[in-house]
């Protein structure tokens, strides 16, 4: 269907306004949900937390659910506040697919639920608490009726046939369109038009997906349309003032205003720059629409070029990257690679142009170059070997280093270092220049591993640290020569690896003090892909403040001020409603970084007391499994533990897929990158991850 509104030929800038309207119609907004695992296992009666409520006298699953589960998950499993809904298709059910097997659900509830009170609801036989509440959950929300003969053996024991999440494919991606991000738009204008400076500042901020800029969820307003329209006119005017210098394919007569054949000048622009901007050849309909601009030029070749360029820059073909593909049945079967030929006929395969744009923007943040575009035109990007080779080549482009550094910054959430609030009185040296150095350290550390043929382990445990003279002085390390810029020096006992970079430690800290809570939550979310959402409504509204007041009632103000950060946080989170998460998921992990203050400097003491950085990573493969416990003493040992976990490689691969491809985090996404994760864990160079992402079926094939 043609969604464009036809304007009268006499209306000025017909095609420009038509493009703006199509732009508005194409932007989409996708909804998302948040699942909480915290705050369960307690009852609220008349607004008061009642963790000791007695279970029902009869072991009826519905009654048990009402007593022990509904406070968090809702009377109908609909969830509430930050607490997860339970039905199939929800984020919680998608993340824990294994719980759809009834025996696994029973075992899970017996061992982990109610959260914070594991052991309160026991029993894996019919008539026991865990079995009956699981039966109710399964039959009401997750599956069908439970046939005891299928889940119990002759002795009444659970048959251990729980089906774990299957990673059998195919995992086809979604057909979609994506608005160029501000960074992608800026780099495109720099590379193709020679635009200097950030002309995208007036554009609305990008949307976000799991901490990364992504326009997949962008929603349009009239302000968006006007901002893009103004930008197109500004850039086109600038190019005219420069006599279209740097625009390949234009004759001197057209560029300098001497030509009389305006249609020929427009054709030169469309065949050269136009195809580069659209990342494909323009269609005959698009060329016909743009021809309507010719009468508006009043015989001036520079004017027709200016109007045409403004229209191109405001057109959906430029502003949007399509990932729609063509049906496999429509492809010429002659010479198809085996994996493509084996696809069902209705499967969509990205075109060469679409995959070229995916590779280039995903790995460099910039548009495809001539080499990549020609490979796409020859049909070479149907073959994984060619995709892999092009990815390797793109990673060596200068723009790729900038883009990959951006991944490291977004992954660790350290881009906020420039605005992180810190006490100028306590940390006068923490100025703008030092903040920029700290960010550069993170990006340089990541790039050293990526381009140095090193493994994921080196991201966490390294004998060297990337510093310049100013940052080395701040860290108390041997300083390189001021003229050397950033270079690797001996890390000493307290540095080396991303977890011990000042930017990570400072961003995830407070105004004056460190923050074990912020640091632990960030480690869980960014390095392990484990979510710790905010407390549920049941905790926030159930007398938490009174519980905290009771904790500190016996302390004078002087005694409170003498507490170390670790001591204060452990007291602050000791009420049962808080401890449900903090005692296992958060505090034992975050205190391992207490040897670093609010700006990431190492310290041996606080408040006159030796730093205690002993901690534990509890719940490694499953955040709710408190039997998994790895103890450590300090950041170095914690870094070694993280480096050794398969989950760390899995999370890194999933984050990379989100950054490069705008794929939402899910169990299916983890399956997609599972083979790559295992290769990373077994010692493949980090670069392998980014060279292989374009070969994944979820990227190449759509449904």
Secondary structure, DSSP 8 states (H G I E B T S, - for coil): --------TTSTTHHHHHHHHHHHHH-----------SS-S-EEETTEEETT----SS--HHHHHHHHTHHHH-TTS--BTTB---STTSHHHHHTGGGGSHHHHHHHHHHH-STT-TTSS--SSTTSHHHHHHHHHIIIIISS---HHHHB-TTS-B-S--------S---B--EEEE--HHHHHHHHHHHH---S-TTTTS----EETTEE-GGG----HHHHHHHHHHHHHHHHHHHHTTTTT-TT--HHHHHT--S-HHHHHHHHIIIIIHHHHTS---HHHHHHHHTTGGGGTT-HHHHHHHHHHHHHTSHHHHEEEE--EEGGGS--TT--HHHHTS-TT-EE--HHHHHHHHHHHHHSS---HHHHHHHHTTGGGSHHHHHHHHHHHHTSHHHHHHHHHHHHHHHT-GGGGT----TTT-TT--HHHHHHHHHHHHHHHHHHHHTT--HHHHH--SEEEE-HHHHHHHT-----GGG-SEEEE-TTT--SGGG-HHHHHHTS-SSS--HHHHHHHIIIIIS--------HHHHTTTHHHHHHHHTTT--HHHHHTS-HHHHHHHHT-SHHHHHHIIIIIHHHHGGGTTB-TTS-B-SEETTEE---EEEEE-SSSTT-TT-EEEEESHHHHHHHHHH-HHHHHHHHHHHHHHHH----SHHHHHHTHHHHHHHHTT--HHHHHHHGGGSHHHHEE-
